[in-house]
Amino acid sequence: MEIVKSRYGLDRSIEKLDHETFRVIGESNFYKVAPNEKGGLQMYDFEGGPTYFVGAKIKYGGLNWEVLAIHNVSAEINKLSGCILKAKPVY
């Protein structure tokens, strides 16, 4: 697990669930999503960031990863918001 900070100093935990799946979760009063034409998500934006886009690069475990898909897993429990990222390593 790795931690990234929002611009307000709040933690966002990134956990690798399997070889291509990551869960990003953290405290956020709200979040924004943008659907794509296939019914999935093109973008997921936490309050104060970070924002994730399909096709964007993220860093995890010393590697760069390209985001292939985004799924919303947010719940209204303790103001936690989150998403699942499917990604592939970029060598």
C-alpha positions, 0 to 999 in steps of 0.5 A: 500500500502507498499513500498520496496526499490531496491538495488539502493534506488528506490521505488517499491510500492506493492498494494493489489488489492483483497484478492489474487492479488497484483500489484508491480510497480516502476521505472526501466530502464529494467526488466527481465522475465522467462517464464514457460512451461505453457506460464506464467511467473516463474520469474519477476526481476526489475532492482536492485530488488526485484525479484519475483518467483512463489513459493517464499514468500513475506511479506505484511500486517504483513503476509507471502504470497506464490506467485502462479502466475506472470503476466507482466504489464510493460509499457514504460511510465516514465520508470515504470515497474510492475507485478501482483502477485497472492498469498495465505497467509501462516499461 
